[in-house]
Amino acid sequence: MTQPYQGYRALLVHAHPDDETINNGATMAMYAALGAEVTLVTCTRGEEGEVLVPELAHFAAHDTDQLGDHRVLELAAAMKALGITDHRFLGEDKVKFRDSGMMGTEPNNRPECFWQADLDSAANLLVEIIHEVKPHILITYDEIGGYGHPDHIQAHKVAMRAAELATEWQISKIYWNATPKSVLANGIAAMKEVGSSFFGAESVDDLPFAKADELVTAAVDANEYVDAKMAAMAAHATQIELDGPFFALSNQLGLQVWGHEYYSLVKGDAHEPFNSDGRETDLFAGIVL
């Protein structure tokens, strides 16, 4: 099998286990399969997440508080499904950042939570990884973390600050996750046709992560890797319902809906090839090894 992306390196920075698969699973699987080195850094273990599996409900933070350890296992299974071998937590053995929960909640005020972490201290932990991995592209969230979760916002801040502080390696291109309003509008319409809803949204304007189409500059078509992404989503069983909106949308629009992932380029220049919407189709385009 040819490895057209051998030598190319990507770094993804996410807040909790499962965020990487939902946002970038197909992209990760595709580039890894084609020879690129893909590194995932997860900032917390998702201890405050809601447990959707009744028999595992006792793992929740308010009960035995074992959810974080379980989500580590889910992440490992998801990465195996995507073919990603380099995945690590920010700080590893040096520091353990706890899930911050939603804004204004009690977990958000704990000194050990990620939201309360000193920005430069956390960023310098990521700088170490940048200097080691030497990524050509960085993928993370936008300035509101997609939908306003404190850990997503902090992951954005840490990733962008680390890119500034990494004096030994300059990242060529930085992308933020983005989903065009037009794509989400199609999803909402499809769900309404079968009497269901997409996260309860009546219109695309109800979804904070919906991005104006003109701000979305890249679209990765990784349809061949949809099965890997869906397997990875299933691995995050405590967080993603098999009969929930993700999988329901898959059935309505065809699994290929999850093979298209979108980005906004915020550092570096866009390069051919472009699709019919004028969006980059290769995140590594323009990078010379």
Secondary structure, DSSP 8 states (H G I E B T S, - for coil): ---TTTT-EEEEEESSTTHHHHHHHHHHHHHHHTT-EEEEEES---TT-----GGGGGGSTTTT--HHHHHHHHHHHHHHHHT--EEEETTTTS---B---STTSGGGG-TTBGGGS-HHHHHHHHHHHHHHH--SEEEE--TTTTT--HHHHHHHHHHHHHHHH-TT---SEEEEEEEEHHHHHHHHHHHHHTT--BTTBSSGGG-TTEE-GGG--EEEE-GGGHHHHHHHHHH-TTTS-TTSHHHHHHHHH-GGGGGEEEEEEEES---S-B-TTS-BS-TTTT---
